[in-house]
Each structure stands twice: as structure tokens, then as C-alpha cells.
Amino acid sequence: MTLEHITHYLKEDEGLNPHQLSQHLLWLAGEYAFQATGWERIQKEKPEVWLKLRDQCTSDTQAERKWNKTESGINEIILRNKLRVIEKLMSSIKARLRVMESEARNQF
């Protein structure tokens, strides 16, 4: 399973069922935890590297831009964006499950 697979699945409104949605939600939670550990590792490394970069720069903005050009900086950006995507997908699945639950109770 991949983020692209889940995104494609959610785009198709046909065939959505609560069981599959909950499986996707569970997978996304696991993926979020996995990606968050990578982001955490980078966050632990960043202060030390960033201070070294800051000594060579005239401003914080310049240091941040230099950080963003490093391998860890690029990975930080990628991981942050992946985490946001996962959060949005999880939120949309939860909303869809709530609608399905309401429809099942004839409350929608």
C-alpha cells in the first residue's frame, strides 16, 4: 500500500466501504509514526548543524536557506510535507466514516 494508492482510492467515490477505509486509516497511522521518527531524527541533528551554518552567515534566513540545501534539510522538507499529506488523508477518511455512520443510522 502507498500514499498514492490511498489517494487514488479516496478520489474514486465508488466502492468505498467502512472496512476498507478503516484499514487505510490504520495503515496511514503506522506510516505517520514511521515517517515521524525520521523527522524526529532530523530535528535532533538540526540545532548542531544549523548553529555551524549560522556562524558562516549574516542572518538566520541565510542560515535556514543553507540548511535547506543540505541532505538533511531536503529530507526535513520532504518528511514534513509527507506528514501533512498523511494528516489530510486521515482527516478525510475519518470524515467519510462519520458520514457513513450517520447514513447507517438514517441521520444524514
PEJO-V932053 format. One record per residue. RES is the residue in one letter. PSI is psi in whole degrees, -180 to 180 (999 if undefined). NEAR is the number of other C-alpha atoms within 8 Angstrom. Layout:
# PEJO-V932053
RES,PSI,NEAR + RES,PSI,NEAR
This chain:
# PEJO-V932053
M,144,4 + T,167,5 + L,-38,7 + E,-40,6 + H,-46,8 + I,-41,10 + T,-45,9 + H,-43,8 + Y,-43,9 + L,-28,8 + K,-34,6 + E,112,8 + D,-19,7 + E,140,4 + G,10,5 + L,128,10 + N,154,6 + P,-37,8 + H,-48,6 + Q,-40,8 + L,-42,11 + S,-34,9 + Q,-43,8 + H,-40,9 + L,-42,11 + L,-44,8 + W,-42,8 + L,-39,11 + A,-43,9 + G,-42,8 + E,-39,8 + Y,-46,10 + A,-43,8 + F,-48,8 + Q,-36,11 + A,-32,10 + T,-36,8 + G,-41,9 + W,-39,11 + E,-42,8 + R,-43,8 + I,-40,11 + Q,-31,8 + K,-35,7 + E,-32,8 + K,-47,8 + P,-43,8 + E,-48,7 + V,-42,9 + W,-41,11 + L,-39,8 + K,-41,8 + L,-38,11 + R,-34,12 + D,-26,7 + Q,-4,7 + C,164,9 + T,-10,8 + S,162,7 + D,-39,8 + T,-42,6 + Q,-41,10 + A,-41,14 + E,-39,9 + R,-39,8 + K,-41,9 + W,-44,12 + N,-19,11 + K,-14,8 + T,163,8 + E,-43,7 + S,-37,9 + G,-42,10 + I,-43,10 + N,-36,9 + E,-46,10 + I,-45,9 + I,-47,8 + L,-41,12 + R,-43,9 + N,-39,8 + K,-42,9 + L,-39,11 + R,-42,8 + V,-46,8 + I,-43,11 + E,-44,8 + K,-41,8 + L,-44,10 + M,-42,11 + S,-43,8 + S,-37,8 + I,-43,11 + K,-41,9 + A,-43,8 + R,-41,8 + L,-39,10 + R,-42,8 + V,-44,9 + M,-39,9 + E,-42,8 + S,-40,10 + E,-38,9 + A,-29,7 + R,5,7 + N,38,6 + Q,7,6 + F,999,6
